[in-house]
Amino acid sequence: LNKKGSYAQALKYHQQALNLYLMLLGPEHKNVGNSYNNISLTYHKLDSLSLAQEYSTKAISIFEKNLGGNHPDVATAYDNLGLIYVSMGNYQKALECRLKSLDIRKASLGEEHTDVGMSYLNTGSTYTELKDYLKAIEYIEQALAVFRKTLKPNHPNIATALSNLGAAYFRLENYDLALEYSLEALNIKKEIFGEDNVNLANIYDNIGGMCRKLGQYDKAIEYHQHALSINKKANGDEHTSVAINYNNLGLAFRDKGEIEKGLGYIEKAYDIFYVRLGENHPNTKIVKENVEKTRDMLKEKTSTN
């Protein structure tokens, strides 16, 4: 159900399973921890981040009591909590969780396990959010090395690593290299999922940003619109992924010279972030700055005409 986007229905079933496990097995059983983890991930998909964090923390507590601190399932739970902290904009907490997950996986699974590769990848992506781009590239390249040893060349994890590497180089303003990695990732994911799958939305959006920086505005708009269409269909009109697409699409129109049209999209993004994440979230603050700058540009354009 989660993969089909029916998150509310999935949540109902996970809560029913939790109630059954609590009644039959008691509050400290591992299966109760699994249910807490499933509920947490579903709340995350619904953008209910405080509830996602609460249930994820409960899952970790139960897993540590039942399995000890160095079990792979404990590492996975910490990785999931890290994902929630990323969505909350608390990147330092996310990094702590992901480094802990990486340490546990390396100790329990060895250096060349695909799950260790995922921990390298997630840690690298968190360093990207913390603006430590060289560290990010170091970890993502380690992930890519593990994946290339353990997976087929067209595996989606390799595509994700290439895409994240592209995102890190994009932040370093190496747009040509960023585009090269991202297009390689896109080709792999197209081969696996087709052109309109939700797994491609983030790559389309990233490539759109790179095209914008390279002055290829029409291409940028095309990629951002494709990402927006996919995310609206998969997640609904008010999801934070849709807000990201609105913002980036607005920037592309603005930089092309269609400032009023761009402002409309950026304002839509701000409204969603403000309602879903609050005014103090990093994404809300960034988009607010974009709104203010674009309004100033529009005023300047109007006054000179």
Disulfide bonds with the S-S distance in Angstrom:
none
